[in-house]
């Protein structure tokens, strides 16, 4: 990186348009953000893609590892700089937001069932510790902004068909009427899946309405509904089973019809108002209801959940000590209430034997403040602090196996201090020190069957402290770069392991350390051709961890690749033609704490073609996609510390999809 800044200062000539990002809690110019942030715009998320998951379009995002693309029951798994790599299911250790509303629960777990990529306008990825902004589980932030209703009303219908029984029908429409903007999106998806018991079906409805009653006020309402009655779980295989037949399901998953069903609804409301030139307030509230049933080998987990929250934020732009300043203070209150029952598994349905019957409640309160102070022209200091209080309570109604009623309370202050220097509008250099923590989720606090239910009294929160330096800018008006170096110390890391029935439980490590480097480049080769590439190196090692008396100091933390590469070339012709190819590495990581099992590195190539053209009053958009073009053999998901050697979930070989969209604008 030593040569990068001088080159940027000497060679940059064309000012870049100012980019504003929302991932750092409040809308902030990228040139004043002392953290690594990646941005993917809507056309890269939607154009020519099947829009099946958040992973689409994020290939050239450094530091981001994606797994479980093809297991609809275990849900998409993301990790950033190693955080979230050992999630038993879903996303862990990363805060996920949609239009500012948290998809991440107060206990730190995230599922993205209701996310509609076909109406996503932008995805921002804040790479680094961010608990001082978002509290629990903020080892990184993924912020999705959905489309607003456009000035010209439109309707659009889109269908996608492909291998393994893929069929998705999507329709959306929106517009503006006076001071009101609106957009509605609906879709239906069916997929048989490449492996046995990996099919799914899902119906989604999403809506967004914005109202600006005057030039100082804005009111936004969002709605999302999802019904996924069947999402199969093929389970993990041993190395020998993968070689024998990668399409098979794990025997126990097949026997017990493993999979889940989800029904969820959510509403949210945001109000913003500017109070004079220097003051603004924002208030936000939401309510989500979720009904969930998950058939696992030997047990069926079922719960009804209520997830709600309110937040208030105040911003002040008045000068401080004669210096340009922006001060933000706020509070958030969120609550999660689960009515949970576990039954024996009888052919994938709840049996007559009740194994667990309890109420689980999590209440989280966060107080935060942040100051951005321009010490001198183009040099900004950012300081933030947050205090979080989380209370877990269990009321046990099944007394036969012992009394599990109890509470646990976690409290944690976190902070960050950052400095960013922008000698030119198109060049910025930053450094920061920051903290994060992860309280155990209600699932991670679970105790093994027969232990009486309730909450584990031994599991502790995970704490992290990190430092980062980086630079980003624009060279010659065509080449954007983003470079970051970081080091993180982790204490009491939350570690996943499985019992003989493949049920996941958790314990704490002692200490570990993550040291990494990230480079992202984006070149505008011609007016039509754009190339993006990213590389990250990460060495995550145990510093003090001795499960069952065996010291693992120096071993690599499993689930985290040491090296990762992603690149994409996109050609968009003025006539409406599209051609794109992307390549990324996967694997290259250990599957167990002792580093005895390693998944090899594979290279995956995807390609897509499309074209937009007018046909009378309509715009037509046919497209074609090929995924895993070279049929690389790799694991779509590696189950860390899996029992009986069932670490691997094989990915499908070459699959083809094709579709077409039809739209009309008034």
N, C-alpha and C positions, 0 to 999 in steps of 0.2 A: 504493500500500500504506500511505501515511501515515495514512489514516483508519481502517484496518482493525483495528489493535491496540486503539486506544481504544474503538472500538465493541464489540469482543469483550469487553474488560474490563468495560464498563458494562452490556452487555445480556445476557451469558451468565448463566444462572441454573440450568439443569438439568445436573447433573454427567453426563458421558458415561461409559459403561462403559469400563474400561481395555482397550485393544487391545494385544495382544502381536504383534510381527512377528519373523520368523526370517531375513529377508533380510540384516540386519546381522551375520551370522555366528553369533551366539548369540541365543536368544530374549530380546527386549528390549521393554519397554513403549514404545509409540509416543511417549509424552510424554517419554521419555528418549533419543530417537533424533535426533541433530542432522543429519538428512538428509531429503530429500524422498522419501516412500514412498507409493505408490498401492496400494490393496487392492481386489481383485475377488473376491467370494465365489462359492461353488459354484453357487448357484441362478442367478446371472447368467451363468455359464459354460455351464450345461446346459439350463435350462428353455426349451423351445420351439426349441432350436437343433439343427442337424444334427451338431454336435460333430466337425467335420472338421479344425479347426486351432486353434492357440494364439491366433490373432488374434480369435476370437470372444469377445465380452465385454469387449474392451480398448478400445472406441471412445472412451470418455471418460477415457482415461489421457493426461495432458498430456506432451508431449515425446517420445512414442512414435510412430514412423512404421512402418507395416506395408506390405510389398510382397511380390509373388510368392505371392499366395494361391492362384493357379490354375496354377502350374507345379510339378507334383509332382517333377520331376527336379531343378530348381534349388533346391527347398525354400524354406520360409518365410524371409523376410528381415525382420529387425527392426533399427531404429536408435533410439538414445536420445540426445537432444541432439546429433544428428549423428554419434555413434559407431556404426559398423557400416553407414553409408549406402552404402559402396562395395564391399560384399561381392560377390565373384564368384558365390558361391552360399552358401546357408545363412545362419547368423547369425555375425557377426564383430564383435568389439569389445565384446561383452556376455557376461557370465558367466550361464549358465543352469543351474539346479539343479532336481532333482526329488527331493523328500523328503531334501534335504541332499546327494544324490549329484550330482557334476558331469556334465552333458551336454556341457560344454565340454572339449575335448581339451587336453592340455598345451601344444600349439602355438597355441591360441586359437580354433580353429574349432569351430562347434557345428552339429549336425544334430538335429532333433527328430522323427525317424521313429517312435520308440517311445512318444511321448507320447500318452496316452489321456485326452482332455478329458472323456469321459463318466464318468470317475471322479475328476475333479479337485475338490478341496474348496476350494481357495483359490489365487489367484495374487497375489504381491506383486512390485511393480516398484520397485526402488530407483533413483531417477533421479539419477545423479551419479557422479563418479569414485570407484572403490572398490578399487583395486589393493592398498591397505594391508590389505584384508580378504581378497581372493581372488586377488591376483597378476595374472598375465598376462591381458590383454584385458578388464579390468574397467572399461570406460567406463560401465557400469551393470550392474544385476543383475536377473534375472527368476527368482524362486523359486516353484516350483509344489509345493504340498502335496496329496497324494492322499488320498482318503477312508480312514478307519479302519473296521474292522468295528464296526457299531453294537451297542447292548445287545440289541435285538430282531433276531433273524435275519430275513433277507429274501432274496427272489430277484426279479429284474426282467429283462424282455425288452423290446427296443425296436427298431423298424424305421423306416427313413427312405427314402422314394423321392422322386425329383425329376427336373427337366429334365437334359438331357445325360447320360442314363443313370445318374444317381445312385441307388445302392442301398447302404445300410449296415444291417447287422444287428448288434445289440449285446446282450450278456447279461452280467449281473453278479449276484453274491450275496455275502453276508457275514453275520457275526454274532459272538457272543461265547460262549466256553465256558470257564468258570472264569476263569483268569488270561490266557487267550489270545483275542486279537481277530484276525479274518481277513477278507479281502476278495479276491475273484477277479473279473476282468473279461476278456471276450473279444469280439472284433469282427471282421467281415469287410466290406470296402469295395470296391466297383467303381464306376468313373466313366469315361465315355467322353470327357468334356471338350468344351468349346465350340469350341476351335480344333483343327485337325488335329494329331495327335501330342501331345495333352495329356491322354490318358487314363491311368488308373492302377488298380491293384488291390492290395489289402493285407490281410493277416491279422495281428492283434495279440492277444497274451495278456499280461496283467499281474496280478501278485499281490502281496499285502502281508500279513504276519503280525506281530503284536506280542504280546510276552509280558512280563508284569510279575510275576516270581517273588516279589517282596516290594515293600514300599512305597518302597524306595530304588533299585530297579534296573528297567531297561527294556531289552528286546532287540527289535529290529525287523529283519525280513528282507524284502527286496523282490526281485521277479523280473519281467523284461520280455522278451518275445520278439516279433520282427516279421519278417514275410516279405513283401517287396514285389517280386515278380518282374518287374514292368513299370511304369515311370513315364516317360511320354513328355516330351520337351522340344521345344516348338513353335518356340522361338528368337525372336529379335528381328526386327522389321520396320522398314522405312523409313517415313517419313511418307506417302509416296505409296502404298506397299503397304497401309498401314492404311486409307487412304481407298478404295482399290480393293476390298479384301476383308480385313477384320480377322480373319476366321476361318482364313485360310491360315497355313501354317507357313513358316518361312524355307526357301528352296530347298535349302540345304546340309543343314539339319536333316532335311528330308524325304528327301533323297537318301541320307543316311547313317544313317537310322533313329535319330536322336538320342534318347537316354533312358538310364535307369539301372535297375539291379536291386540290391536290398539284402536281405541276410539278417543279422539281428543277435540276439544273446542277451546278457542281462546279469543278474548277481546281485549283491546288496549286503547288508551286515550292519552294523548300528549297535548299539553297547552304551553305555548311559549309567548312571552310578551316582553317587548323592549320598553323600559321605563326611562325615558329621556335618552340622552346620547350615550351615557356611560353605564346604565344599569339594565339588567335583564333577569327574568325569572323563567324557570321551566318546571312544570309539574307533570308527573306521569303516573298512571295507574293501570293495572291489568289484572285479569282473572283468567285462569286456565283450569279446565276440568279434564281429567284423563282416566279412562278405564282400561286396565291392562291385565292380560293373562299370558303367562309364559310357561309352556310345557318343557321341563328339563328332565333328563333321566332321573327317575325315581320321585320327582316332585313337580307339582304345578303351583306356580307362584301367581297370586291374583291380588290386585289392589285397586281401590278407587282413590284418586288423588285430587286434591285441591291445591293449586299453586297460585298465589296472588301476591301483589306488592304495590307499594306506592313509593315515590321519590320526589324530592324537591331540590332544586339547584338554583343558587343565586350567583350572578356574575357581575363584577364591577370593573370597568375599564378606566376609572379615574386615575390620573398620574399619582405615583407614590414617590415622595422625596424628589420630585421634579423629573422622575424617570417614567417612561412609558410602562404601563403595568396592566395586567389582567388578573384579577383575583376571583377565584371560584370557591364556593363553600356549599355543602349540601348534605343531605341525609337520605338513606334508603332503608326501607323496612320490607322484608319479604317473609312469607310463611309458606310452609309445605306441610300438608296433612295427608297421611296415607292410612287408609283402612286396609290392612294387609292380612291375608290368610294364605297358608300353604297347605296343600293336600297331597295325598299320594297320587301318583300318575297312573291312570288306567287308560291305556291306548290314547294318550294325549289329552285326556279330559280329567277334571278333578274327581278323585275317588271319594270314598266315604270316611277315610281316616284323616282327621284334621291334625296337621303337624305343627302349625303355628297360627296363632290368632292374636293379633295385637294392633294397637294404634301407634303410629309413628309420627311425631310432630317435630318439625325443625323451624325455629324462628331465628332470623338473622337481621341484626341491626348494624348499619354501617354509617359512620360519620367521616366526612372527608373534606379536605381543604387543599387548594393548590394556588401557587403564586407564580406568574410569569413576569419577569422583570427584565427590561432591556437595559443592561448595564451600560452599554454604549451602542452606537449605531451598528446594527447587524450582529450584535453579541447579546444573547438572551440566556438568562438563568431561569430554570424551572425547578421549583421545589414543591413536593407534595407529601402529605401525610394522611393516614387513614387509621381509624380504629374500628375493629369488627368484633362483635359479640354474637356467638352462635349458641343456641340452646337446643339440645336434642332430648326428647322425652319419649319414652315407650310405656304404654299401658298394656300389660300382659293379661289376656283373658283366658289363657290356657294354663291352668295351674298344675296339671298332672305331672309335668316334667320339671317343675320348679318355678319359683317366682322370678319373672324377668322384668317386672316393672322397675323403672329407674330413669335417671336423667344424667346427662353429661353436658358440661358447659365449656366452651372454648372461647378465649378472647385473645386478640392479637393486634398490636399496633404495627403498621408497616409504613415505610417511607421511600422516597426516591429523590435524587438530586441530579439534575442534568444541566449541561451547558452546550449551547449550539452557536456556532459562528458561521455566518453566511457572507463571506467576503464579496461575493457576487450573487445576484438573484438566482442564478442557475447552479450555484455550488454551495454546499453546506457540509460542515464537519461537526460532529457531536461526540459527547462522552456522557455517561451516566452511571450512577450506582443505584441499585434498586433492590427491593425485597419482595418475596411472595410467600404464601403459605397455603396449605391444603388441609382442611379438616377431613377426617374420614367421612365418606358418604354413609347413609343408613345401610346400604348393602355391604359396604366394607366393614362396618361395625357389627355385622351379623356374627353370631357364634354358631359352631357346628350343631347339628341335630342332637337332641338329648341333653344339651347344656342349659336348657331352660329358657331359651329365647332372650329377649332383651338386647342390651348393648354391651359390646366388649369393653372391659375396664382397662385393658392393657394397651390398646392401639392408641398411638399419639398422632397429633398433626405433623405434617411434613413442613419444614421451613427451608427457605432458600435465600441466599444473598448473592448478588451478581454485580459485575462491572462490565461495561461495554464501551467500545469506541468505534466510530464509523464515519463514512463519508458517502455522499451521493451528489450527483450533478449531471451536467449535460456537456458533451464534447462535440465541437464542430457543428452544433445544431442538430446532430443526428444520433449520437450514441449516448444513451443514458447508462449510468452505472450506480451501483448500490453495494457498498462494501462494509462489512462489520466483523469485528473480533470481540469475543466475549469469554468470560469465565464465571462459573456459578458453583457455589458450594451448597450442597444439599444435606440437611440433617434429618434423621428419622424418616427416611424415604419410605413411602407406602409400597409394599411389595406384594405381588399376587402369587398365589400358589393354588393348586387344586387337590381335592381329595380323590378317592378312587372312583367316585361317581361323577367326576368332572365338575363338581361344584367349586366355585372360586371363593377363596378366603384370603385374608391379608395379614401381614405382619410388618414391623418396622425394620429397616436397615439401620446401621449406625450412621456412617457418613459416606458421601460420594461426591465426585467433582466432575463437572462438565466444562470442557474447554473446546471452543469451536471458532471456525471462520466461515464467512458466507460472502459470496460474490454473485451479483446479478447484473446482467448486461441486456440492453435492449437497443437494437440498431434499426434505424429507418434506412434501409439500403437504397430503395427507390420510393417514389410516391405510392407504389402498389405493394412493395415487398417489405415486410417487417420481420425481424428475427429476435427472439428472446432466448436467453440461456441463463442457467443458474447452477452454481456448485456450492456445496457445503461440506465441510469436514468437521466431525465432532468426535472427540474422545471423551467418553463418559465411563469413569472407572469407580469401583468401590474403594473407599479409603479405610473403612472399618466396618466389616459386616461378617458375622460368624454364626450363620444358622446351624443349629444342631452341633455347635462346637467346632465347625470347620471354618477357619479364617479365609475369606475370599478377597483380601486386600490385593488390589492391582488387577482384579478381574474386570472385564468390561460389563457395564450394565446391559442386561439383555433387552431386546426389542428396539435397539437404537443402532442404525447403520453408521459405520465410521465414515463413509463417503457416500455422497448422493449427487447425481447429475440429472438435470432436466433441460430440455430445449424444445423450441417450437419455431417453425417458420410459417408465416401466413401471407398469402398473396391475395390481395383484393383488387380486382380490376375495376376501373371506372364503369365498365359495362354491367357490373353486378356479379361477375364471376368470382368464386372463392375456391382456393386450393390451400390446404394446410397439412402439415405433417408434424408430429411431435414424437419425441423419444425421451425415455426416462429410465433410470436405473432403479432396481428394486432388490430387496434382500440385502446380503452382506451384513447380517446381524446374528447375534447369538440368541438362542431360544430359552436358555436356562441360566441361572445364577452362576453355576460352576463353569460355564463356557465349554461344556462338553458337546453341545449340539449347535451347529451353525448352518444357517440357511445361505445358500450360494447367491452370488450376485447375478441378476439377469437383466437383459435390456429389452424393453417393451417399445414397440413402434405403433403409433396410431396415425391414421390419415383420414381426411374428410374433404369432400368436394360439394360445392353448392353453386347456385346461381339465382339471382333475383332479376325478374323482368316484368314489364307491364303487360297486362292482357285486358285491354279495355279499361274499365274502372277499377280493376283489381291488380294487386301485385302478387305474383306467384313465386314461390321459393322451394324448388326441389333440392334435395341434398342426399348424399350418400356417405356412409362412414364405415371404416374398417378398423377394428380394434384388435390389438395384438397381432399385427400384420404378419409377423414372422413366426407366430405360434410358439413364442418363448415359454419354457416350462418354469414356473415360479409359484410361490405361495402368495395368494392374495391376502392372507392373514397368517401371522405366526402367533400362536397362543403361548405366551410366556409361562414357563414353569408348569406346563400342562402335565396331567397325570398319564401314566402308561405310555409315554412317548408320543401322545397325540398332539403334536405341536402344529401340524401343517394343514392349511385349507387351500387346496390347489386352485389356481386361477384358470379360466377357460382359455383354449387356444384361439385361433382366428375366429372372430364373430363379425357379422356384417349387419348393418341396419340401413334403412332407407326411409325417406319420408318426404313430405311436402307441406308447405304452408300456403294459405290463401288469406290475403288481408285486403281491407278497403278502408280508405281514409276520406273523410268528407272535407 
